[in-house]
Structure formats: structure tokens, C-alpha cells
Amino acid sequence: MTRIGLDMMGGDYAPLEAVKGIESFLSDNPTDAHLVLIGNEPEITPLLASYKIPVSSYSLVHAPEIIGMHEHPTKALKEKQQSSIAIGFQLLATGKIDAFISAGNTGAMMVGALFSIKAIEGVLRPTIGAYMPKENGELGLLLDVGLNADCKPENLNQFALLGSLYAQHILRIDNPRVALVNLGEEEGKGNLLTQAAFPILKENTKINFIGNIEGRDILLDKADVMVCEGFTGNVLLKFAESIYDMSLRRKINDEHFARFNFEIYGGVPVLGVAKPVIIGHGISHASAFKNMIAIARRMVDTHLTDEIEKSFAQS
């Protein structure tokens, strides 16, 4: 059975919203996974009882320390070995859990993923992707969205393969279309990075590269995987998040704008590390925790990291 580790103390509304998310997940998936809950036992236990979480569905690992949202990631992980994030990565690294989820300190999660789990052999830089809701109701994957602000062409080429594999195995998209985010559609457009990346992507036989797309194409059905360096990707992600917030403020009831609510998708995967790691938003509520667990379970069940290892071993 899949063992999914969940940081119960990560996020502004933890552990209550995490427990509510677990309740919701188990109501739909009663026997699909065994949850390893990591956090302050005296605080978590009464909530689990209050929400009638079946004892057989989880194990509880006590973690008396918490890494705060604004703490320095590397320093906090080093000094707080009994924190929920540090213990989570210890369990993941030693094979006691198959995947790890947290809505806590993003920097600490990235440091833990890169140094506790490490990158898959051949991956120059792991990446994080984010979902972009298309106008036709489908999902696109944008990456990188902030982990790698400066990139080389070879990095974008690897992001394209990582994103393509994720789209194929997790989003269930056959032969996903991969595009380079650029200033224009024609080959030769863009800055030094995109000009150099284009021919490399074009020659990559492991992806279905369709060429350049512009910013106005991000939410259209032009591509399934959209590749850029993390600076551009993070700007696009934050802009997309603002659309949902604006629609709420202006009381706009629109099905498409509602799909910009990040909680529908849970968290973002760290692609290129040896085991599944999911990072949630700090303001995650129950639905986000539920969906993060579902994503982690699917990443394990589809053996995504094994598929990534195979692809990079053949490079």
C-alpha cells in the first residue's frame, strides 16, 4: 500500500485544515493509501478523534518542532532536526514513506528535496511546475515557476522532458504538446536563452515540440507543456493567481475564472528528484490538502520517478 507522508504543521491553517483534508480524501478513497502524519502529537490527536479519522488509515509520527514560514530554509533544517519537515524528509530518504507533502516553508521543502532526496541521475536542475487552466476546460503545465530564475538552454530542454512525462502519466495526456514561451511564434525570436533553446528542443526526439508560443497563448489550447525559465514562470503564475482573487473581489461568477483557484489542484510537484515531493501553498485549506494527497498517490502509483529515471538514463 502507498505510504504518503503529510506535514501536519505546515501552512497557515494547519493542523485543522490538514485533518479536514484527510477526512475528505478518505471518504472518497477509503483504502487507497496509508497516511503517515507528521507533527505535534498532542495537538493533532484530538482533531483526528473529533473528525473520526479511522485509526487504521494512518500512523502518527511526533514532531515537536515547526519550521516557520519566514525562517531561513537551510539554517532551520539544520537546527530543527525534530521539525515536521525535517522528519518528513528523513522518512522519505530512508524509504519509510513513498511521498512527502507539505504546505509549510517552501524554501525548506526545496532544500530538503534537493539535499535529502537529491536529483535523479542526469537531471541538471529539478524544476517545479504549475497548472494553467485553459479556456476549453483542459489543463496546461507551466514550468519552471520559480525554482530556477536563471537557466541555460540545456535546463529548458530537461524541463520540457520532465513536464512531458508528468503530463503523460499524471494528467493523462497522450503525446503532450511542448512549447517554448517566447516573444513571438517564429523560430529565431526571443532573447539569447530562447534563441539557443529552440534548436535543442526541436532536435529532442523524446518530446512533441511544437515551437514557440506567446503569452496570449498560455490559457488557450495551443500546448500542454509550456517551458520557460523560473523568473518568467513565476511572474506568470502570480499573475494567474491574481485572476482568481480579482474575480472574488469583483463578485464575478464565471466557471473559467473559478478554475484559477489553486486549491482545486492541491500543490506543485518537484520534478527531477528521486522521490515524489509535493509543495502546497501556505494558505491551503482542506480541499488543497485532499488534492495534494491524491496527486502524491498518483505519482507513486504510476511510478513517475522510475519513468523519469529511464528517460534520463537513455539520454
N, C-alpha and C positions, 0 to 999 in steps of 0.2 A: 504494500500500500504506500502511496505517495506521502511523504512526511514534509509538511510545509511549516517552516518556522515563521512566526509572526512577532514582531516587536510590539508589545502591548503598550509601551510607554511613549512611542513616537507619535508626534502630532499634537496639535493644539487641543484636541478633544479626546485624547486617549486617557485612560483605557476604556471609557464608556462606549465611545463610538466604535472602537475595535470589537468590543464584545457584541454590540448590536449587529455589526457586520458579520461576525461569526455566526450568530443566530440566523441571519438571513441566508448566508451561504449554506449552512447545514440543513435548513428547511427545504432547499432545492436540491442539495447534493448530500443526502444523509450518510452515505458510506464511501464517498469518493476519495477522501483524504483523511489522514490523521494530522491534527494541528498541534504543533509544539509552540506553546505560548510562553513568551519570554518577558519577564517583568517583575514588578514588586508584588510578591505573592499575597501579602495581607490586603493589598488594595484591589487585586484582581479577583480573588476567590469569592468574595461576597457578590460581585457583579455576575460572575458565572452562575452562581446559585440563583440569583434573582431572575436571570433570563433563562433559567432551566437548560443550560448547555449540557448535553449528555456527557457524563464523566468519561465514557468510553471513546469519545471523539477527540479528546485532547490529552496532552501531557503539559504540566506546568513546570517551567524552569525558573527558579527565583533569581532575579537580577536586582540587587538593592540600589544600584546607581543608574542615573539618567544622564545622557549627553544632551545638554540644552541646545536649542536651535541656533544660538549665536556663539557657541563655543568654537574654538579653533579645532578643526577636524583631527589633524594628526596628533596634536597635544592631548586632546580629550580621549582619543582611542588608546593612547599610550598610558595615560594616567588613570583612566577609568576602566580597568580590565573587568570589573564586575557590572558594567553597564549593559543594558539590554542589547545595544548594537554590537558591542564587543563580544558578548557571549553568543549572540546570533551568528557572527562570523566564525567563532571558534567551533560551533556546532556544524556549520556548513563545511568548513575546511576539513573537519575530521569525519565527515560522512554520516553524522548523526541526524542531519536533516538534508532534504534534497533540493530545497529552495528557501530563500530568505526574503522577507518583505518588511519594509519599514516606511513610515511616513515621518520619520524623525529627521535629524540633522542630515541634509543632503550631502554636504561635504564629507561627513564621517562615513556615510554609506559608500561614497565613491572611493574614499581612501581604503575602506575595508574591502571593497570589491577588487580593487587593483592590487592590493598588497597581501591580503589574506587568501584570496582565491586565485588571483593572478590571471593574466591574459592567456587565451588559448594560443598554443604554439603557432607562430606565423602571423598572428594579429599584431600589427604595429601599435595601434591605439584602439582600445574599446570605445564604444560610442553609445549614446543614449538617443532614443527616437521618441517621437510624439505623434499622436494621431491627428490627422487633419480631416474633419468631416466634409465630404464632398456634397455638392448641391443635389446629386442624384441619389443620395442616401447611403452611398458606399463610404469606405474609409480609405484615406491615404496615409502613408507613413513618411514623416519628415525626419531626416537625421543628417548631421548631428544637431542637437538643440541646446548645446551649451557646455558639453564636456571638453570639446576641443575648439577653442576660439580661433586658433591659428593652425592651418593644415597644409600639408603637401599634397600634390596630385595623387600620390600613392595611397594616402589616407582616404581620400574621397572614393577611390576605386574599391577599397576594402569596405567602406561604409555601404557602398552600393550592394556588394555581395551579402554583407550581414543583414541589411534591410530586406533584400530579396528573399533570403532564407526565412526570415521572420514572417514576411508577408505570405509566403507559401505555406509554412507549417502552422502558423498561429492564426493568421487572418483568412486562411484557406483560399488564397488567390492563386490560380494556376498561371504559371509563366508570367509573374508580375512585371509590369512595365516600369522600367527605371529611367528617371530623367535627372538631368543636372539643372539646378536652379541657377538662372543666368539673367543677364540684361536683355537678351534677345534670343530668338529661336535659331538663328543661323549659326552654323559652325564658324568658329573664329571670333565670336562675340565674347565680351566679358573682360575680366581682369587677368593678370598673369596666371592666377591659380586655375580659373575655369578654362582658360585657353589651353593650358597644359594638361588638365584633367580630361578634357573631351576626347582626344585621340586614345587615351589609355582606356577609358570606359568603352569606347567604340570597338576596341580590339578584345575586350573581355568576353569570352565565349560562354562564361558561366552566368551571365545576366542578359536580360532582354532590354538592352539600352535603346531608347527611342530618341535621344538627343536632348536639346535644351528645352526648358520651359521657363516662362516669365512669372513674376509674382502674381499676375492676374489669373494664372492657370492653376494655382495651388488648390483652390476649392472646386475646380472643375474636374471632369473625368478625363484628364489628359495623361495622368501617370498614377501608378500605385505606390511607388517608392520615389521620394524626391530627396536628392542629395545636395548638401551644401556644408560649408564649414560652420562650426558652432556659434560664431558671432551672428551670422545671418540667421541661422536656425533659431537661436534664442529670441532674437527680435521678432521673428515671425510667430513663434509660439506665444510670446507675451501679448502680441497684438491679437492673436486668435482668442486668447483667454479674455481679453478686454471686451470682445464682441458679446460674450455671454453676460458679463457684468453690465454692460450698457443696455442690453435688451431687458434685463431685470429692472434697472433704474427707470427705463422709459416705458415699462409695462407692455412690452411688445410680446405678444403671444404667437410665436412662429415656430413650427416644427423644426426647421433647419437651424435656427439660432439656438434652440433648446439643446441641440446636439453638440454645442460648444461647451457644455457643462462637463468639465474634466472628470467628475465623479462617475460618469457613465462608463468610463474606460478604466478606472482604477488608477494605476500608476504607469510609469515608463520603465521599460526593460533596459538593463545594462547589457548590451550585446558585445560579444567578443571575450567575455570572461568565462572561466571553466565551468561555472555552475549558475543556475538561474538566480538573478537578483532583481527585485522589483522595488523601485523608489516611488513613494507616494507623495502627494502634495501635503504640506504642513497643516492645511485646514481640512483634511479628509474627514468625511462623515461615514456613516455606516455603509452606504452604497459603494463608496470608493474602496473600503476595506474588503467588502464582499467581492468586488470585481478584481481586486489585486490577487486575492486568493485563487480566483478562477483562472486568471492569466498564468500565475505560477504553476498551478496544476497542469494546465495545457502545455506549458513549456517543458515540464518534466515528462508528461505522458507522450509527447511527440518526439522526445529525445532530441530537442533542438540543438543543444550544445554538442551532441555527438555528430549531428549533421554538419554543424559549423566546423568541427574538427576535421571531418572527412574532406570538406571542400577546401580547407586551407592546407591540408596535407598533400592535396593533389596540385597545389599551385606551383 
